[in-house]
Amino acid sequence: MGNLIKIAFRNLSRQRRRTLLTVAIISVGVIAVLLFSALSGAFKNMMIGQITDSMLGHLQIHTKGYVSSLDNLPLNKVISEKQMKRIDEILKGIPQVEAYSKRILMGGMLSNYLETTNVKIAGINPNDEAIVTPLLTSRIKEGKMLEKGEILLPELVTKGMGLKVGQDIVLIVNNADGSVNGQNLKISGIIESVVGPTGKYGYIHIDDAKTVLRMSEPQYSEIALRLKTIGSLEKVFGIISQKLSTMKNKQDMPLFEVHTWEKLSPFYNIAQMIDLMALFINVLLIAIVLISILNVMIMAVYERMKEIGTLAAIGTLPDKIRTMFLLEGLFLGFFGSAVGSIIGVFVIIIVKFSHFTIAFGRNENILLDPSIPFKQMLFITAISTVVAVIASLQPAIKASRMNPIESLRHG
């Protein structure tokens, strides 16, 4: 095997220009894949961070059937205080959970004493919400975060009604029993509206929500959770789902359901499209490697017919001739992907320290922070090497089956 490796290296060095060109083609493909993977991954992580940190949280807990009727914001599908105590125990026992925020969601009417409009409102505890959705305050275009007796209104509502920060309004809602109640509130700030199920909600203090809904005891529409690392999302989802499944109603059906941000946000479809594009780029790289190696090895077989005939004539076994060509293909694929990976890492580092920014929503200077995709790099090196060997297989078999006399005659 040692001699075959030396011969394979010597054969590649004899055709130095062709070898370097093939290695360069594979390297460029690998660089393109790594750069795309790093940038698309950075954009996807930035997008997910903006969505989860500004409104959704990483996970949400609701009563069974609440999400399917979310447009109506039902007040009869709520989490009672007794149930909340049990959920508190569960969540505090999961170390991956950083914080959670209890919310009361409602639909109502907003009046400035001259005109009225429909509005959706989330009652929150500002302190808890600041931990679960730390970017919520960055969506405030004017004013400040709310306190008791105040309301944060979405930009679309304030523009339509000509409302200003500091102005008094009346919030009118239907209670769970169907009665109507209203409360005077002062506009503390105007919040940017973004795409998503809660992207156009206004916010009031959770105590004001309890008051306007005339709750005799606290009841909550949803619980939003923030994890210490989003990488533990699926694990925590499984743990919470399993623990909550023990809480059942009189019909022995689960009382609650858990949803990840992926199930609640339309942006998850964009994240899937990014992954699909990355897959397409990987397939394109495989095609480049396959065609490049196949072309080089076929040319090598035809150019070295006399050499192959001589090897066969002196008793070299077909298996050794086949192995020699496979080794040449392996070295081309490995060195091409290795060189591309090294250059790709340097390109990603340059991009990282160039501090590129991107616009997302109202935020125009979000830093794009690509990381070196080590797993992707190992995968690309492995797949390029394997594909190179596969591409060399047909020429190698052809070379090993050549008739020595015919090879010497045509060579």
C-alpha positions as CSV (number, residue, x, y, z in Angstrom):
1,M,0.0,0.0,0.0
2,G,2.9,2.4,0.7
3,N,4.2,2.0,-2.8
4,L,0.8,2.6,-4.3
5,I,0.5,5.8,-2.3
6,K,3.8,7.0,-3.5
7,I,2.9,6.1,-7.1
8,A,-0.5,7.9,-6.7
9,F,1.3,11.1,-5.5
10,R,3.8,10.9,-8.3
11,N,1.1,10.5,-10.9
12,L,-0.7,13.6,-9.5
13,S,2.6,15.6,-9.4
14,R,3.3,14.7,-13.0
15,Q,0.1,16.5,-14.1
16,R,0.7,19.4,-11.8
17,R,-1.4,22.0,-13.7
18,R,-4.4,19.7,-14.0
19,T,-4.1,18.6,-10.3
20,L,-3.9,22.2,-9.1
21,L,-6.8,23.2,-11.2
22,T,-9.0,20.4,-9.8
23,V,-7.9,21.2,-6.3
24,A,-8.7,24.9,-6.9
25,I,-12.2,24.1,-8.3
26,I,-13.1,21.9,-5.3
27,S,-11.6,24.5,-2.9
28,V,-13.7,27.3,-4.4
29,G,-16.8,25.2,-3.9
30,V,-15.9,24.4,-0.3
31,I,-15.2,28.0,0.4
32,A,-18.6,29.0,-1.1
33,V,-20.5,26.4,1.0
34,L,-18.7,27.3,4.3
35,L,-19.3,31.1,3.7
36,F,-22.9,30.6,2.9
37,S,-23.4,28.2,5.8
38,A,-21.8,30.7,8.2
39,L,-23.7,33.8,6.9
40,S,-27.1,32.0,6.6
41,G,-26.7,30.5,10.0
42,A,-25.8,33.9,11.5
43,F,-28.8,35.5,9.8
44,K,-31.1,32.7,11.0
45,N,-29.9,32.9,14.6
46,M,-30.2,36.7,14.5
47,M,-33.8,36.4,13.2
48,I,-34.8,33.8,15.7
49,G,-33.3,35.9,18.5
50,Q,-35.2,39.0,17.4
51,I,-38.5,37.0,17.3
52,T,-38.1,35.1,20.6
53,D,-36.5,38.0,22.5
54,S,-38.9,40.7,21.4
55,M,-42.3,39.1,21.8
56,L,-42.7,35.2,21.9
57,G,-40.2,33.8,24.2
58,H,-38.7,30.3,23.5
59,L,-41.7,28.3,24.7
60,Q,-45.3,29.0,25.7
61,I,-47.8,27.0,27.8
62,H,-51.6,27.3,27.2
63,T,-54.7,25.4,28.1
64,K,-55.7,22.8,25.6
65,G,-57.3,24.3,22.5
66,Y,-56.3,27.9,23.3
67,V,-53.8,28.4,20.4
68,S,-56.3,27.0,17.9
69,S,-58.8,29.8,18.9
70,L,-56.1,32.4,19.5
71,D,-57.8,34.9,17.1
72,N,-60.8,35.1,19.5
73,L,-58.6,35.4,22.7
74,P,-61.1,33.2,24.7
75,L,-61.4,34.1,28.4
76,N,-62.8,30.7,29.3
77,K,-59.6,28.8,28.3
78,V,-57.4,30.1,31.1
79,I,-54.9,28.8,33.7
80,S,-56.3,29.1,37.2
81,E,-54.2,30.2,40.2
82,K,-54.3,26.6,41.6
83,Q,-53.0,25.2,38.3
84,M,-50.4,28.0,38.1
85,K,-49.0,26.9,41.5
86,R,-48.4,23.4,40.2
87,I,-46.8,24.8,37.0
88,D,-44.6,27.1,39.1
89,E,-43.3,24.0,40.8
90,I,-42.6,22.2,37.5
91,L,-40.8,25.2,35.9
92,K,-38.7,26.0,39.0
93,G,-37.5,22.4,39.0
94,I,-36.1,22.6,35.4
95,P,-32.6,24.2,35.5
96,Q,-32.6,25.1,31.8
97,V,-35.5,27.6,32.4
98,E,-34.1,31.0,33.0
99,A,-37.4,32.8,33.6
100,Y,-41.1,32.8,32.7
101,S,-43.8,35.5,32.3
102,K,-47.5,35.1,33.0
103,R,-49.8,36.9,30.5
104,I,-53.4,37.7,30.3
105,L,-54.6,38.2,26.7
106,M,-57.8,40.0,25.8
107,G,-59.6,41.7,23.0
108,G,-61.4,45.0,23.4
109,M,-62.2,48.5,22.2
110,L,-59.9,51.6,22.6
111,S,-61.5,55.0,22.8
112,N,-60.0,58.5,22.9
113,Y,-63.5,60.0,23.6
114,L,-63.8,60.9,19.9
115,E,-63.4,57.6,18.0
116,T,-63.0,53.9,18.8
117,T,-61.1,51.0,17.4
118,N,-60.5,47.3,18.0
119,V,-57.4,46.3,19.9
120,K,-55.7,43.3,21.3
121,I,-54.0,43.6,24.7
122,A,-51.6,41.6,26.7
123,G,-51.5,42.0,30.5
124,I,-47.9,41.5,31.6
125,N,-45.6,42.0,34.6
126,P,-43.0,44.4,33.2
127,N,-40.2,42.9,35.4
128,D,-40.8,39.3,34.3
129,E,-41.4,40.3,30.7
130,A,-38.1,42.2,30.6
131,I,-36.3,38.9,31.3
132,V,-38.3,36.7,29.0
133,T,-38.4,39.1,26.1
134,P,-35.4,41.4,26.6
135,L,-35.8,43.1,23.3
136,L,-39.3,44.3,24.0
137,T,-38.1,47.7,25.1
138,S,-36.2,48.1,21.8
139,R,-39.5,48.0,20.0
140,I,-40.6,51.2,21.9
141,K,-40.4,54.0,19.3
142,E,-41.6,56.8,21.7
143,G,-42.1,57.0,25.4
144,K,-41.1,54.3,28.0
145,M,-42.0,50.9,29.4
146,L,-45.4,50.9,31.2
147,E,-46.2,51.0,34.9
148,K,-49.6,50.5,36.6
149,G,-52.3,52.7,35.1
150,E,-50.4,52.9,31.7
151,I,-50.6,51.3,28.3
152,L,-48.2,50.6,25.5
153,L,-49.9,50.9,22.2
154,P,-48.9,49.5,18.8
155,E,-47.8,52.0,16.2
156,L,-50.6,51.2,13.8
157,V,-53.3,52.0,16.4
158,T,-51.7,55.3,17.4
159,K,-51.3,56.5,13.8
160,G,-54.8,55.6,12.9
161,M,-56.3,57.5,15.8
162,G,-53.7,60.2,16.1
163,L,-52.7,59.3,19.6
164,K,-49.7,60.7,21.4
165,V,-47.5,59.6,24.4
166,G,-49.0,60.9,27.7
167,Q,-52.6,61.0,26.3
168,D,-55.5,59.4,28.3
169,I,-57.6,56.7,26.7
170,V,-60.3,54.3,27.7
171,L,-59.9,50.5,27.3
172,I,-63.3,48.7,27.1
173,V,-63.4,44.9,27.3
174,N,-65.9,42.1,27.7
175,N,-65.4,40.0,30.9
176,A,-65.7,36.2,30.9
177,D,-69.3,36.4,32.0
178,G,-70.1,38.8,29.0
179,S,-70.4,42.0,31.0
180,V,-68.6,45.1,29.9
181,N,-66.1,47.1,31.9
182,G,-63.8,50.0,31.1
183,Q,-60.7,51.6,32.6
184,N,-58.9,54.8,32.0
185,L,-55.2,54.4,31.1
186,K,-52.4,56.8,30.1
187,I,-50.3,56.0,27.0
188,S,-46.7,55.4,28.3
189,G,-45.2,54.6,24.9
190,I,-45.7,53.6,21.2
191,I,-44.4,50.2,20.3
192,E,-43.4,49.0,16.8
193,S,-45.7,46.4,15.2
194,V,-44.0,43.3,13.9
195,V,-45.2,40.2,12.1
196,G,-46.3,37.4,14.4
197,P,-49.2,36.4,16.6
198,T,-48.4,38.9,19.3
199,G,-46.6,41.5,17.1
200,K,-49.6,43.9,17.0
201,Y,-50.6,43.7,20.7
202,G,-50.8,46.5,23.1
203,Y,-49.5,46.0,26.7
204,I,-50.9,46.9,30.1
205,H,-49.8,45.9,33.6
206,I,-51.1,42.5,34.6
207,D,-52.8,44.1,37.7
208,D,-54.7,46.5,35.4
209,A,-55.7,43.5,33.3
210,K,-57.1,41.7,36.4
211,T,-59.0,44.8,37.3
212,V,-60.6,45.5,33.9
213,L,-61.6,41.9,33.6
214,R,-63.0,41.9,37.2
215,M,-61.1,38.7,38.1
216,S,-62.0,37.4,41.6
217,E,-58.8,35.3,41.4
218,P,-55.9,35.5,39.0
219,Q,-56.3,33.6,35.7
220,Y,-53.7,33.5,32.9
221,S,-54.0,33.1,29.2
222,E,-50.4,31.9,28.6
223,I,-47.0,31.5,30.2
224,A,-44.0,32.5,28.1
225,L,-40.7,30.9,28.9
226,R,-37.1,31.9,28.3
227,L,-34.4,29.2,28.3
228,K,-30.7,29.8,29.3
229,T,-29.7,28.4,25.9
230,I,-32.0,27.9,22.9
231,G,-30.0,24.8,22.1
232,S,-31.9,23.0,24.9
233,L,-35.3,23.9,23.4
234,E,-36.3,20.3,22.3
235,K,-35.1,18.8,25.6
236,V,-37.0,21.3,27.8
237,F,-40.1,21.0,25.5
238,G,-40.1,17.2,26.1
239,I,-39.6,17.6,29.9
240,I,-42.4,20.1,30.3
241,S,-44.8,18.2,28.0
242,Q,-44.2,15.0,29.9
243,K,-44.7,16.7,33.3
244,L,-47.8,18.6,32.2
245,S,-49.4,15.5,30.7
246,T,-50.0,14.2,34.2
247,M,-52.4,17.2,34.8
248,K,-55.8,16.1,33.3
249,N,-59.4,17.1,33.3
250,K,-62.5,15.1,34.4
251,Q,-62.5,13.4,31.0
252,D,-58.9,12.2,31.6
253,M,-57.6,14.5,28.8
254,P,-54.5,16.7,29.2
255,L,-55.3,20.2,30.5
256,F,-52.4,22.0,28.8
257,E,-50.3,22.1,25.7
258,V,-46.8,23.4,25.1
259,H,-45.6,25.1,21.9
260,T,-42.1,26.1,20.8
261,W,-41.6,29.4,19.1
262,E,-41.4,27.4,15.8
263,K,-45.1,26.5,16.0
264,L,-46.1,30.1,16.9
265,S,-44.2,32.2,14.4
266,P,-44.5,32.4,10.6
267,F,-40.8,33.1,10.4
268,Y,-40.1,29.5,11.1
269,N,-41.0,28.8,7.4
270,I,-38.2,31.3,6.4
271,A,-35.8,29.4,8.7
272,Q,-36.7,26.2,6.9
273,M,-36.1,27.8,3.5
274,I,-32.6,28.9,4.7
275,D,-31.9,25.3,5.7
276,L,-33.2,24.1,2.3
277,M,-31.0,26.5,0.5
278,A,-28.0,25.3,2.5
279,L,-28.9,21.7,1.4
280,F,-29.1,22.8,-2.2
281,I,-25.6,24.5,-2.0
282,N,-24.2,21.2,-0.5
283,V,-25.7,19.2,-3.4
284,L,-24.2,21.7,-5.8
285,L,-20.8,21.2,-4.2
286,I,-21.1,17.4,-4.5
287,A,-21.9,17.8,-8.2
288,I,-18.8,20.0,-8.7
289,V,-16.6,17.5,-7.0
290,L,-18.1,14.6,-8.9
291,I,-17.7,16.2,-12.3
292,S,-14.2,17.5,-11.6
293,I,-12.8,14.3,-10.3
294,L,-14.6,12.2,-12.9
295,N,-13.2,14.3,-15.7
296,V,-9.6,14.3,-14.4
297,M,-9.6,10.5,-13.8
298,I,-11.1,9.6,-17.2
299,M,-8.4,11.8,-18.9
300,A,-5.8,10.1,-16.7
301,V,-6.9,6.7,-17.9
302,Y,-6.7,7.6,-21.6
303,E,-3.4,9.4,-21.3
304,R,-1.8,6.6,-19.3
305,M,-2.9,3.6,-21.4
306,K,0.7,2.6,-22.2
307,E,1.7,2.9,-18.5
308,I,-1.4,0.9,-17.4
309,G,-0.5,-1.8,-20.1
310,T,3.1,-1.9,-18.9
311,L,2.0,-2.4,-15.2
312,A,-0.4,-5.2,-16.2
313,A,2.2,-6.8,-18.4
314,I,4.8,-7.1,-15.6
315,G,2.2,-8.8,-13.4
316,T,0.6,-6.0,-11.4
317,L,-2.8,-7.3,-10.2
318,P,-6.0,-5.5,-11.4
319,D,-6.9,-4.7,-7.7
320,K,-3.6,-2.7,-7.3
321,I,-4.2,-0.8,-10.5
322,R,-7.7,0.0,-9.4
323,T,-6.5,1.0,-5.9
324,M,-3.9,3.3,-7.4
325,F,-6.5,5.3,-9.3
326,L,-8.9,5.4,-6.3
327,L,-6.1,6.8,-4.2
328,E,-5.5,9.6,-6.7
329,G,-9.2,10.5,-6.6
330,L,-9.1,10.4,-2.8
331,F,-6.1,12.7,-2.5
332,L,-7.7,15.2,-5.0
333,G,-10.9,15.3,-3.0
334,F,-9.3,15.4,0.4
335,F,-6.7,18.1,-0.4
336,G,-9.2,20.2,-2.4
337,S,-11.7,20.2,0.6
338,A,-8.9,20.7,3.1
339,V,-7.5,23.7,1.3
340,G,-11.0,25.1,0.8
341,S,-11.8,24.6,4.5
342,I,-8.7,26.5,5.7
343,I,-9.2,29.4,3.3
344,G,-13.0,29.4,4.2
345,V,-12.2,29.7,7.9
346,F,-10.0,32.8,7.2
347,V,-12.7,34.3,5.0
348,I,-15.3,33.8,7.8
349,I,-13.0,35.3,10.4
350,I,-12.5,38.4,8.1
351,V,-16.2,38.7,7.7
352,K,-16.8,38.4,11.5
353,F,-14.3,41.1,12.4
354,S,-15.6,43.4,9.6
355,H,-18.7,43.9,11.7
356,F,-21.3,43.7,9.0
357,T,-24.8,44.9,10.0
358,I,-28.2,44.0,8.6
359,A,-31.6,45.7,8.8
360,F,-34.4,43.6,10.4
361,G,-37.7,45.5,11.1
362,R,-37.0,48.9,12.7
363,N,-33.5,47.8,13.7
364,E,-31.1,48.8,11.0
365,N,-27.8,48.0,12.7
366,I,-28.1,44.4,13.9
367,L,-24.6,42.9,13.9
368,L,-24.2,39.8,11.7
369,D,-22.0,37.5,13.8
370,P,-21.0,34.4,11.7
371,S,-19.3,31.6,13.5
372,I,-17.1,28.9,12.0
373,P,-19.3,25.9,11.2
374,F,-16.9,23.2,12.4
375,K,-19.4,20.4,12.0
376,Q,-20.2,21.6,8.5
377,M,-16.5,21.8,7.7
378,L,-15.9,18.2,8.8
379,F,-19.0,17.1,6.9
380,I,-17.9,18.8,3.7
381,T,-14.4,17.4,3.9
382,A,-15.8,13.9,4.5
383,I,-18.4,14.1,1.8
384,S,-16.0,15.6,-0.8
385,T,-13.5,12.9,-0.2
386,V,-16.1,10.1,-0.4
387,V,-17.6,11.6,-3.6
388,A,-14.1,11.9,-5.1
389,V,-13.5,8.2,-4.5
390,I,-16.9,7.3,-6.0
391,A,-16.1,9.5,-9.0
392,S,-12.8,7.7,-9.4
393,L,-14.4,4.3,-9.2
394,Q,-15.6,3.9,-12.9
395,P,-12.2,5.1,-14.4
396,A,-10.4,2.9,-11.9
397,I,-12.4,-0.2,-12.8
398,K,-11.9,0.6,-16.5
399,A,-8.1,0.9,-16.0
400,S,-7.9,-2.4,-14.1
401,R,-9.8,-4.3,-16.8
402,M,-7.7,-3.1,-19.7
403,N,-6.0,-5.7,-21.9
404,P,-2.2,-5.2,-21.6
405,I,-1.6,-5.9,-25.3
406,E,-4.3,-3.5,-26.4
407,S,-3.2,-0.8,-24.0
408,L,0.4,-1.0,-25.2
409,R,-0.7,-0.9,-28.8
410,H,-3.0,2.1,-28.4
411,G,-0.7,3.8,-25.9
